[in-house]
Amino acid sequence: MQEEAFRAAVEFQDELSRVKQGIDLLREKADLRRGFCLMNRAMQISARGRYFEWRPFQLAFLLANMRCLVEPTEEATIVDIVWFATGGGKTETYLGLLITAALLDRLRGKTSGITAWSRFPLRLLSLQQTQRFANALAAAELVRRDEKIAGDPFSLGFLVGGSATPNRVRKEAIYEGDWDADKIDDTPNAFRIIETCPVCRSRSVKTAFDRKLWKLTHFCSNSECSTAGEDLPLYVIDDEIWRFLPTVVVGTLDKAANIARQSGMRSLVGSPWGLCTRPGHGYTYARRNDRKNGCLVPDCTGGNPTDLPIDQSLYAPTFRLQDELHLLRDSLGAVDAHYEAALDSMQEQLSGSKPKILASSATLTGYKKQVAVLYRRAARVFPQPPPRDGGGFWTADSDQLMRRYIALAPRQLTVEFVVDRLVVTLQSAIRQLIKEPNKVCSEIQVDSAFSDFLINLYGTNVIYGNTLQDLDAVVRSSETQYAGLDPAPNVETLTGRTGFDDVREILDRLENPEPDFDKRLHLVAASSMMSHGVDIDRLNIMVMLALPLSVAEFIQATARVGRRWPSIVIVVPKMTRERDASVYRAFPQFVSHGDRFVEAIPITRKSRRVLERTLAGLELARLQLIHEPSSKGSLTTPRHLNALLKEQPQLLDEDREAIKRSLELSPLDEFLNDQVNLWFEGMNRNLREPTADIRFISDLSPTGKAMLSLRDVEEQSPIAGDNS
């Protein structure tokens, strides 16, 4: 214990020295100091009165990471993790660092290109954070214009794809699910990702498709907004992100798998191919049958692209961010580790540098091993854990109670029945407050002038369940057990089955409730999908239907309530489960010391099963993002690849060794080395003797197609339907 204490003391002293070094760098480096000061102006504009100053740990983190902006090579070997309680301001912390980096890029001559790629493990996270990112970047753009700093406008890219936003907009839909200009025109406010203008903050954002420049525009319809008549700097179509290279790209982690499929993904590790000669068309990439000059605008007649406006090495992103690091575990973490290795390897080959990786997490158990597996880097956490609970240097417990936990053990009653009674009781109390505000406020000794305020903060209950079956039961109960409530509660669900547009609508209704209480959402039946990234001040009552399977999920889920106002969490354990019963018996200790019970992250990079699934994507990414741009033509078919191999016969052998190095396979990893060798032998064999069904280079893989998503780990099994 003494050795551990001494080690922690040394780490804390190192933390303080980094903060002091950051102050010294601001004194010494004029450009850095200017960028830092302008960032503070931008964040003040972005805050709009929500907060007026940095919290101590936030300012200290910014100062401690000034060094990575002036000495990026050395700092790139370390992953810096923002560790703080949920709701403590982690997002604003690294937003401040990103804005500083973006301003510094412009001051140093990087007038175009991506500064940071921020990845979220869940769709819900990317939705919630997009508005905050947009607000910060819009504020930074106002500052950039005011200071007359040269370069592209600061902008935001939303890289999710799939059912959320299309990869591209075609002239005519070819396949089912394709989006063309006519279909977008017929869809009111198609793919509107934010509704609140990041400049004037009115709910006035609309979308339209600009056929001349072939892009989907977000614009503010408020005539008094300073952006009136201008497009908001927001790109949500994949092709538009590649064409215009927004300053910051946010999206889901799954999208990284597309490095094997989309040539535009090259801009996330290096430079585009060229610049289209047509104004407003943006950057160009691989030439294809439907884009003869590499321009992503359909039927572009711009001719051969021009050279890039800045040096190729400047285009590579400075940062890769990973939010909610602890969610990268098991198969998702193993697969992502391979793709992180590929991204690092390609960026280093194309630009000569690796990105600085930032991460945030609300739990710390096993973070050093997790970072070593995922990123092959050392891990550093900020702030250092305090020597005692509630007694750290950067934070301290206040005397205000923000979240009270209550556990109720059903005796001879089902959990479902108890939850139903709790919902009826909670909702009845709110309805009584609406009908008799003076009487109820007198009983609870609160001024009746606050009755509407209380109704707004406590009128919506979250019912958190571990299984879809439990949540379906809650929804059924709303149709029968809650019938006596007037008005009947309005219920919505937030689970993996909830569509993207529905999720967005539900979150908007929660953040901006209807004026009439009868029309508001009263109950939200939520699964683990909601346990991360939901930051809504109005959610302050949660009923938990049985305990989650992990302590980390319990901490994250209950942190969805009480983010600004006092809240209550009522846990109804299933006493027939031994784990629930044991937690109930020591519930106060479980809540007080929950961080100590968080399980270490199970993750490995050296899995033969995972390597079998990722190898095709790793090699196709190298062919598409590294070799095709340096070849004389396209690289889509075996014939094209054979022509390139005649000029560079060692190319595949070099790729094989590059992949081994990126995965850090040593001679001791005999089976994994053999697996890589066999895969390349199979690819060479298919290339020399292609079968009739091999048309494209993606068909050459001896282990099947490249992954469509990082979650696409297991083989898919077809399920036949029978209507009889």
C-alpha positions in Angstrom: 0.0 0.0 0.0 2.9 2.3 0.8 4.5 1.7 -2.6 1.2 2.3 -4.3 0.8 5.6 -2.4 4.4 6.7 -3.4 3.6 5.9 -7.0 0.4 7.9 -6.9 2.2 10.8 -5.4 4.8 10.8 -8.2 2.1 10.6 -10.8 0.3 13.6 -9.2 3.6 15.6 -9.2 4.0 14.7 -12.9 0.5 16.0 -13.5 1.2 19.3 -11.8 4.5 19.7 -13.8 2.6 19.2 -17.0 0.1 22.0 -16.0 3.0 24.3 -15.2 4.7 23.4 -18.5 1.5 24.3 -20.3 1.6 27.8 -18.7 5.2 28.2 -19.7 4.4 27.2 -23.3 1.6 29.8 -23.5 4.1 32.4 -22.4 6.8 31.3 -24.9 4.7 30.5 -28.0 2.8 33.5 -29.5 0.7 31.5 -31.9 -0.3 29.0 -29.2 -1.2 31.8 -26.8 -3.3 33.5 -29.4 -5.1 30.2 -30.3 -5.7 29.5 -26.6 -7.1 33.0 -26.0 -9.4 32.9 -29.1 -10.6 29.4 -28.0 -11.7 30.9 -24.7 -13.6 33.6 -26.5 -15.3 30.9 -28.7 -16.2 28.7 -25.7 -17.7 31.7 -23.9 -19.9 32.4 -27.0 -20.8 28.7 -27.2 -21.8 28.5 -23.5 -24.4 31.2 -23.9 -24.7 31.7 -20.1 -24.9 28.0 -19.3 -21.5 28.3 -17.6 -19.1 31.2 -17.2 -15.8 29.7 -16.2 -13.7 26.5 -16.5 -13.9 24.1 -13.7 -10.4 23.5 -12.2 -9.9 20.1 -13.7 -11.0 21.3 -17.1 -8.5 24.2 -17.2 -5.8 22.0 -15.8 -6.4 19.4 -18.6 -6.2 22.0 -21.3 -2.9 23.4 -19.8 -1.5 19.9 -19.4 -2.1 19.1 -23.1 -0.7 22.3 -24.6 2.5 20.3 -25.2 0.8 17.9 -27.7 0.1 20.9 -29.9 3.8 22.0 -30.0 5.5 18.6 -29.7 3.1 16.2 -31.5 5.5 13.4 -32.3 6.5 12.6 -28.7 3.0 13.2 -27.3 1.4 10.9 -30.0 2.8 7.9 -28.1 0.5 8.6 -25.1 -3.3 8.3 -24.9 -4.7 11.0 -22.6 -7.9 10.0 -20.9 -10.3 12.6 -19.4 -11.6 10.8 -16.3 -14.4 12.4 -14.4 -17.8 11.7 -13.1 -20.6 11.6 -15.6 -22.1 15.0 -16.2 -18.9 16.7 -15.0 -18.0 18.5 -18.3 -15.7 16.0 -20.1 -17.1 17.0 -23.5 -16.5 20.7 -23.1 -13.0 19.9 -21.8 -11.8 18.2 -25.0 -13.9 20.6 -27.1 -11.7 23.4 -25.8 -8.6 21.5 -26.8 -10.0 20.8 -30.3 -10.9 24.4 -30.9 -7.4 25.5 -29.8 -5.9 23.0 -32.2 -8.2 24.1 -35.1 -7.3 27.8 -34.6 -3.6 26.9 -34.3 -3.9 24.9 -37.6 -5.2 28.0 -39.4 -2.5 30.3 -37.8 0.2 27.8 -38.9 -1.0 27.5 -42.5 -3.3 24.5 -42.5 -6.1 26.4 -44.2 -8.1 23.3 -45.1 -8.6 19.8 -43.8 -9.7 17.8 -40.8 -8.3 18.6 -37.4 -10.1 15.9 -35.4 -12.2 12.8 -35.9 -14.4 12.1 -32.9 -15.9 8.6 -32.6 -18.8 7.4 -30.4 -19.6 3.8 -29.8 -23.4 4.4 -29.9 -25.7 6.3 -32.3 -27.4 8.0 -29.4 -24.1 9.4 -28.3 -23.4 10.9 -31.6 -26.8 12.5 -31.8 -26.6 14.1 -28.4 -23.1 15.4 -28.9 -23.6 16.8 -32.4 -25.4 20.0 -31.2 -22.7 20.7 -28.6 -19.9 20.3 -31.2 -21.9 22.4 -33.7 -22.3 25.2 -31.1 -18.6 25.3 -30.3 -17.5 25.2 -33.9 -20.0 27.9 -34.9 -18.6 30.1 -32.1 -15.1 29.4 -33.3 -16.1 30.4 -36.8 -17.5 33.7 -35.6 -14.1 34.4 -33.8 -12.1 33.3 -36.9 -14.1 35.8 -39.1 -13.8 38.6 -36.5 -10.0 38.0 -36.4 -9.7 37.7 -40.2 -7.8 34.4 -40.0 -7.4 32.9 -43.4 -8.7 29.4 -44.3 -11.8 27.4 -44.8 -14.7 28.1 -42.4 -14.8 25.9 -39.3 -17.4 23.2 -39.9 -18.7 19.9 -38.6 -19.2 16.6 -40.4 -21.7 14.0 -39.2 -20.3 10.6 -40.2 -22.9 7.9 -39.3 -24.3 6.6 -42.6 -26.5 3.6 -42.9 -30.1 4.3 -42.0 -29.2 7.7 -40.5 -27.7 9.5 -43.4 -26.8 8.3 -47.0 -23.3 7.7 -48.3 -24.1 9.7 -51.4 -27.0 11.4 -53.2 -27.4 10.0 -56.8 -28.9 11.6 -59.8 -31.2 8.6 -60.1 -31.8 5.9 -57.5 -30.3 2.6 -58.6 -30.9 0.3 -55.7 -33.7 0.1 -53.2 -32.8 2.5 -50.3 -30.8 4.8 -52.5 -31.4 8.6 -52.2 -31.6 10.8 -55.2 -32.2 14.6 -55.4 -35.9 14.1 -56.2 -36.4 11.9 -53.1 -34.7 14.4 -50.9 -36.8 17.3 -52.3 -39.9 15.3 -51.5 -38.8 14.8 -47.9 -39.4 17.8 -45.7 -36.2 18.7 -43.9 -34.4 15.5 -45.0 -31.5 14.4 -42.7 -31.8 17.4 -40.4 -29.4 16.5 -37.7 -29.8 19.6 -35.5 -32.9 21.7 -35.0 -31.4 24.5 -33.0 -29.3 27.1 -34.8 -25.8 27.0 -33.3 -25.5 30.8 -33.8 -28.8 32.4 -32.8 -30.1 29.3 -30.8 -33.6 29.5 -32.2 -35.4 26.3 -33.3 -35.3 27.4 -36.9 -32.9 25.0 -38.7 -34.2 23.6 -42.0 -32.6 21.6 -44.8 -32.7 21.8 -48.6 -30.8 20.2 -51.4 -28.7 22.5 -53.6 -28.6 20.9 -57.0 -26.1 23.4 -58.4 -23.4 22.5 -55.8 -25.0 19.1 -55.2 -25.0 19.2 -51.5 -27.5 19.1 -48.7 -27.6 22.4 -46.8 -28.6 23.2 -43.3 -29.7 26.8 -42.9 -31.4 29.0 -40.3 -34.8 30.3 -41.2 -34.7 33.1 -38.5 -34.4 36.3 -40.5 -32.7 38.0 -37.5 -29.9 35.4 -37.3 -26.5 36.6 -38.4 -26.3 33.6 -40.7 -29.5 34.5 -42.6 -29.0 33.7 -46.3 -25.9 31.5 -45.5 -25.5 27.8 -45.2 -24.7 26.5 -41.8 -21.3 24.7 -41.8 -22.6 21.2 -41.3 -22.2 18.2 -43.6 -24.1 15.0 -43.1 -23.7 13.1 -46.4 -20.5 11.0 -46.6 -19.5 12.3 -50.0 -19.9 15.9 -48.9 -17.6 15.3 -45.9 -14.9 14.0 -48.3 -15.5 16.9 -50.7 -15.3 19.7 -48.1 -13.2 18.2 -45.2 -15.0 19.7 -42.2 -12.8 20.8 -39.3 -14.2 18.2 -36.9 -15.9 14.9 -37.9 -18.2 13.2 -35.4 -19.8 9.9 -35.8 -20.1 6.3 -34.8 -17.1 4.0 -34.3 -18.6 1.5 -36.7 -17.9 3.7 -39.7 -14.2 3.0 -39.5 -14.8 -0.3 -41.3 -15.4 1.8 -44.5 -11.7 2.5 -45.0 -11.9 -0.7 -47.1 -14.8 0.6 -49.2 -14.9 4.4 -49.5 -12.0 6.2 -51.2 -12.9 9.4 -49.4 -11.9 7.8 -46.1 -8.4 8.6 -47.2 -9.0 12.2 -45.9 -9.2 10.7 -42.3 -5.6 9.5 -42.6 -4.0 11.7 -45.2 -4.7 14.0 -48.1 -7.4 13.9 -50.9 -6.2 13.3 -54.5 -6.8 16.7 -55.9 -9.1 19.7 -56.1 -11.9 19.9 -58.7 -11.7 22.9 -61.1 -15.4 23.6 -60.7 -16.1 26.1 -57.9 -17.9 24.5 -55.0 -17.3 20.9 -56.0 -14.5 20.4 -53.5 -11.8 17.7 -53.3 -11.5 14.7 -55.6 -10.6 11.1 -55.1 -10.5 7.8 -57.1 -11.7 7.8 -60.7 -14.6 5.5 -61.3 -17.0 4.9 -64.2 -19.5 7.3 -62.7 -16.9 9.9 -61.8 -14.3 10.1 -64.6 -12.2 12.9 -63.1 -12.6 11.7 -59.5 -15.1 14.5 -58.5 -17.9 13.2 -56.3 -20.5 15.5 -58.0 -22.4 13.4 -60.5 -21.5 14.2 -64.2 -18.9 16.7 -63.3 -17.3 18.2 -66.4 -14.4 19.9 -64.6 -11.7 18.0 -66.3 -8.4 17.0 -64.6 -8.3 18.2 -61.0 -5.7 20.8 -59.9 -3.0 20.2 -57.3 -3.8 20.5 -53.6 -3.7 24.0 -52.1 -1.5 23.0 -49.2 1.2 20.5 -48.5 -0.1 16.9 -48.4 1.3 16.2 -45.0 -0.8 18.9 -43.4 -4.1 17.2 -44.2 -3.8 14.3 -41.7 -6.0 14.8 -38.6 -4.2 16.0 -35.4 -6.5 14.1 -33.1 -8.6 11.0 -33.0 -11.1 11.1 -30.1 -12.8 8.1 -28.5 -15.8 8.8 -26.2 -16.9 6.3 -23.6 -13.7 4.3 -23.9 -14.9 1.6 -21.5 -17.5 0.5 -24.1 -14.8 -0.8 -26.4 -14.6 -4.3 -25.0 -15.0 -7.9 -26.0 -15.4 -8.4 -29.8 -16.0 -4.7 -30.6 -12.7 -3.8 -28.8 -10.8 -6.6 -30.5 -12.0 -5.6 -34.0 -11.4 -1.9 -33.4 -7.9 -2.6 -32.2 -7.1 -4.0 -35.7 -8.6 -1.0 -37.5 -6.9 1.4 -35.1 -3.6 -0.2 -36.1 -4.5 0.1 -39.8 -5.4 3.8 -39.4 -2.2 4.6 -37.6 -0.1 2.7 -40.1 -1.6 4.4 -43.1 -1.5 7.9 -41.6 2.1 7.4 -40.7 2.9 6.2 -44.3 1.0 9.0 -46.0 1.8 12.0 -43.8 4.8 10.9 -41.6 3.0 11.3 -38.3 0.6 9.5 -36.0 -2.4 11.3 -34.5 -2.7 12.2 -30.8 -5.5 10.0 -29.3 -7.8 11.5 -26.7 -10.4 9.5 -24.8 -13.0 10.0 -22.1 -14.3 7.5 -19.6 -16.3 7.5 -16.4 -14.6 4.3 -15.2 -10.9 3.5 -14.9 -10.6 -0.2 -14.0 -8.1 -1.8 -16.4 -7.6 1.2 -18.6 -3.8 0.7 -19.1 -4.2 -2.7 -20.6 -7.2 -1.6 -22.6 -5.3 1.3 -24.2 -2.2 -0.9 -24.8 -4.4 -3.4 -26.7 -6.5 -0.8 -28.6 -3.9 1.7 -29.6 -0.4 0.2 -28.8 0.3 3.3 -26.7 0.9 4.2 -23.1 -2.1 5.5 -21.1 -2.3 8.6 -19.0 -5.3 9.7 -17.0 -6.3 13.1 -16.0 -7.0 14.0 -13.3 -5.3 11.5 -11.1 -7.6 9.6 -8.8 -7.8 11.3 -5.4 -6.2 9.8 -2.3 -9.6 9.5 -0.6 -13.2 9.7 -1.8 -14.4 13.2 -2.2 -11.0 14.7 -1.3 -9.1 15.2 -4.5 -7.1 18.3 -5.5 -9.2 19.2 -8.5 -12.6 18.3 -7.1 -14.3 17.9 -3.7 -17.7 16.8 -2.6 -20.3 19.5 -1.9 -22.9 19.4 0.9 -25.7 19.4 -1.7 -27.3 16.0 -2.4 -27.8 15.5 -6.1 -28.8 11.9 -6.4 -30.5 9.7 -3.8 -30.6 5.9 -4.2 -33.4 3.7 -2.8 -33.7 0.0 -3.1 -37.0 -1.7 -2.5 -37.1 -5.5 -2.1 -40.4 -7.0 -3.2 -41.8 -9.6 -0.8 -44.3 -12.0 -2.3 -44.8 -9.6 -5.1 -43.4 -9.6 -8.7 -41.0 -6.9 -9.7 -43.3 -5.9 -12.5 -46.2 -5.3 -10.1 -44.0 -3.2 -7.8 -42.8 -1.1 -10.7 -46.3 -0.5 -11.9 -47.3 0.7 -8.4 -44.3 3.0 -8.3 -45.2 4.5 -11.7 -48.8 5.1 -10.6 -47.7 6.7 -7.3 -45.1 9.0 -9.0 -47.4 10.0 -11.8 -50.4 10.5 -9.4 -48.3 12.8 -7.3 -47.4 15.0 -10.3 -51.1 15.1 -11.3 -52.1 16.1 -7.8 -49.5 18.9 -7.9 -51.0 20.2 -11.2 -54.6 20.1 -9.8 -53.8 21.4 -6.3 -50.5 23.3 -6.4 -51.0 25.3 -3.3 -52.0 22.3 -1.1 -49.1 20.1 -2.3 -46.5 22.8 -2.1 -47.6 23.6 1.4 -47.2 20.0 2.4 -43.6 19.8 1.0 -42.8 23.3 2.3 -42.0 24.8 -1.2 -43.3 28.1 -2.5 -46.2 27.4 -4.9 -44.6 29.7 -7.4 -42.2 26.8 -8.1 -45.0 24.3 -9.0 -44.6 24.5 -12.8 -40.8 24.2 -12.3 -41.3 21.1 -10.2 -43.7 19.6 -12.7 -41.2 20.2 -15.5 -38.3 18.6 -13.6 -40.1 15.6 -12.1 -43.0 14.9 -14.4 -41.1 12.5 -16.7 -40.0 9.1 -15.3 -37.4 6.8 -16.8 -38.1 3.1 -16.4 -34.8 1.3 -17.0 -34.8 -2.4 -17.9 -32.2 -5.0 -18.8 -34.2 -6.9 -21.3 -36.6 -6.0 -24.1 -39.2 -8.3 -22.5 -39.2 -6.2 -19.3 -39.6 -3.0 -21.3 -42.4 -4.4 -23.4 -44.2 -5.3 -20.2 -43.9 -1.6 -19.1 -45.4 -0.5 -22.4 -48.3 -3.0 -22.0 -48.9 -1.8 -18.4 -49.3 1.7 -19.7 -52.4 0.5 -21.6 -54.0 -1.3 -18.6 -52.4 -0.7 -15.2 -52.1 3.0 -15.5 -55.7 3.5 -16.9 -56.8 5.2 -13.7 -54.4 8.1 -14.3 -55.9 11.2 -15.8 -54.5 12.0 -18.3 -53.2 8.6 -19.3 -49.4 8.7 -19.4 -47.7 9.0 -22.8 -45.0 6.4 -23.2 -42.0 6.0 -25.6 -39.2 3.5 -25.7 -35.5 4.0 -26.3 -34.0 0.6 -27.2 -31.9 -0.8 -30.0 -35.1 -1.4 -31.9 -36.0 2.3 -31.9 -35.3 3.9 -35.3 -32.9 6.7 -35.8 -35.5 9.3 -36.6 -37.7 8.2 -33.7 -34.7 8.5 -31.3 -34.0 12.0 -32.5 -37.7 13.0 -32.1 -37.9 11.5 -28.6 -34.8 13.2 -27.4 -36.1 16.5 -28.8 -39.4 16.1 -27.0 -37.6 15.4 -23.8 -35.3 18.5 -24.1 -38.1 20.7 -25.4 -41.3 19.5 -23.7 -44.7 20.5 -25.0 -46.4 23.4 -23.1 -49.4 21.3 -22.4 -48.5 18.6 -19.7 -51.1 16.2 -21.2 -49.1 16.1 -24.5 -45.7 15.6 -22.9 -43.8 12.3 -22.6 -44.5 11.0 -19.1 -42.7 7.7 -19.2 -39.5 6.6 -21.1 -38.9 2.8 -21.1 -35.2 2.6 -21.8 -32.6 -0.1 -22.2 -28.8 0.1 -22.0 -29.0 2.2 -25.2 -29.8 5.1 -23.0 -27.0 4.5 -20.4 -24.5 6.7 -22.3 -24.6 10.2 -23.8 -28.1 11.4 -22.7 -27.7 14.8 -21.2 -31.2 16.1 -20.4 -31.7 18.2 -17.3 -35.4 17.3 -17.1 -34.8 13.6 -16.3 -34.6 13.3 -12.5 -36.6 10.2 -11.6 -35.5 6.7 -12.5 -37.1 3.4 -11.6 -34.6 0.5 -12.3 -36.3 -2.8 -13.0 -33.7 -5.2 -11.6 -30.0 -4.5 -11.3 -27.9 -4.3 -14.5 -25.4 -7.1 -15.1 -22.4 -4.9 -14.6 -21.5 -2.3 -12.1 -20.3 0.1 -14.9 -23.7 0.0 -16.5 -25.3 0.7 -13.1 -23.1 3.8 -12.7 -23.7 5.0 -16.3 -27.4 4.3 -16.3 -28.2 6.0 -13.1 -26.1 9.0 -14.1 -28.8 9.8 -16.8 -30.8 11.5 -14.0 -29.7 14.2 -11.6 -27.3 15.9 -14.0 -28.3 19.4 -12.8 -31.1 19.1 -10.3 -31.7 16.7 -7.3 -32.9 13.4 -8.4 -34.0 10.0 -7.1 -33.1 6.5 -8.3 -35.4 3.7 -7.1 -34.0 0.2 -7.7 -36.3 -2.8 -7.5 -34.0 -5.9 -7.5 -35.1 -9.3 -8.5 -34.6 -11.1 -5.2 -34.7 -14.5 -6.8 -31.3 -13.7 -8.4 -28.5 -14.2 -6.0 -26.5 -11.2 -7.3 -29.4 -8.8 -6.9 -30.1 -10.1 -3.4 -26.5 -9.7 -2.3 -26.3 -6.2 -3.7 -29.5 -5.3 -1.8 -28.0 -6.6 1.4 -25.1 -4.2 1.1 -26.8 -1.5 -1.0 -25.3 1.6 0.8 -21.8 0.3 0.3 -22.5 -0.7 -3.2 -23.6 2.8 -4.1 -20.9 4.6 -2.1 -18.0 2.5 -3.4 -19.3 1.5 -6.8 -16.1 2.5 -8.7 -14.2 -0.1 -6.8 -16.4 -2.9 -8.1 -16.1 -2.1 -11.8 -14.8 -5.1 -13.6 -11.7 -4.8 -15.8 -12.3 -4.5 -19.5 -12.1 -7.9 -21.3 -10.2 -7.3 -24.5 -7.5 -8.8 -26.7 -5.9 -7.9 -30.0 -4.4 -11.3 -30.8 -7.4 -13.3 -31.7 -7.4 -15.7 -34.7 -11.1 -15.4 -35.0 -11.0 -11.6 -35.2 -8.0 -11.6 -37.5 -9.9 -13.8 -39.9 -12.7 -11.2 -40.0 -10.5 -8.1 -40.3 -7.7 -9.1 -42.7 -9.7 -8.5 -45.9 -10.6 -4.9 -44.7 -7.0 -4.2 -43.6 -5.5 -5.1 -47.0 -8.3 -3.5 -49.1 -7.8 -0.3 -47.2 -4.2 -0.2 -48.1 -4.9 -1.0 -51.8 -7.6 1.7 -51.9 -6.1 4.5 -49.8 -2.4 4.1 -50.4 -1.7 2.2 -53.6 -4.5 3.4 -55.9 -3.7 7.1 -55.5 0.0 6.3 -56.5 -1.0 4.1 -59.4 -1.7 5.3 -62.9 -5.3 4.3 -63.0 -8.2 2.9 -61.0 -7.7 -0.2 -58.8 -11.0 -1.9 -58.8 -10.7 -5.2 -60.7 -8.1 -8.1 -60.6 -6.9 -7.0 -64.0 -6.0 -3.5 -62.6 -4.3 -5.1 -59.6 -2.3 -7.4 -61.8 -1.1 -4.5 -64.0 0.1 -2.7 -60.8 1.9 -5.8 -59.6 3.8 -6.1 -62.8 5.3 -2.7 -62.0 5.6 -3.4 -58.3 5.9 -7.2 -57.8 6.7 -6.9 -54.1 3.7 -4.8 -53.3 1.6 -7.5 -51.6 4.6 -8.9 -49.7 5.2 -5.4 -48.4 1.6 -5.0 -47.4 1.7 -8.4 -45.6 4.6 -7.3 -43.5 3.2 -3.8 -42.9 0.0 -5.4 -41.5 2.1 -7.6 -39.2 4.0 -4.6 -38.0 0.9 -2.6 -37.4 -0.6 -5.4 -35.3 2.7 -5.8 -33.5 3.0 -9.5 -34.3 6.2 -10.9 -33.0 7.9 -14.2 -34.0 6.3 -15.8 -31.0 2.9 -15.2 -32.5 3.4 -18.2 -34.7 -0.3 -19.0 -35.4 -1.3 -15.4 -36.2 1.7 -15.0 -38.5 0.8 -18.2 -40.3 -2.8 -17.0 -40.6 -1.7 -13.7 -42.3 0.7 -15.6 -44.6 -2.0 -18.1 -45.6 -4.5 -15.3 -46.3 -2.1 -13.5 -48.7 -1.3 -16.9 -50.3 -5.0 -17.4 -50.9 -5.4 -13.9 -52.3 -2.5 -14.4 -54.7 -4.0 -17.7 -55.8 -7.3 -16.1 -56.5 -5.5 -13.3 -58.3 -3.6 -15.8 -60.6 -6.5 -18.1 -61.1 -9.7 -16.1 -60.6 -13.0 -18.0 -60.5 -16.0 -16.9 -62.5 -17.6 -15.0 -59.6 -14.5 -12.8 -59.0 -15.2 -9.4 -60.5 -13.6 -6.9 -58.1 -10.6 -6.9 -55.9 -12.9 -7.2 -52.9 -13.8 -10.7 -54.2 -10.2 -11.9 -54.0 -10.3 -12.3 -50.2 -10.1 -16.0 -49.3 -12.1 -15.3 -46.1 -15.0 -13.4 -47.6 -15.9 -9.8 -48.0 -14.5 -7.0 -45.8 -16.6 -6.0 -42.8 -19.4 -3.6 -43.3 -19.3 -2.5 -39.7 -17.0 -3.1 -36.7 -19.8 -4.9 -35.1 -20.1 -7.3 -38.0 -18.1 -10.0 -36.2 -20.1 -13.2 -36.4 -21.2 -14.8 -39.7 -24.8 -13.9 -40.6 -27.3 -16.7 -40.7 -30.3 -16.5 -43.0 -33.7 -17.0 -41.4 -36.5 -18.3 -43.6 -40.0 -17.1 -42.9 -43.2 -19.1 -43.1 -46.5 -17.4 -43.4 -48.5 -20.5 -42.8 
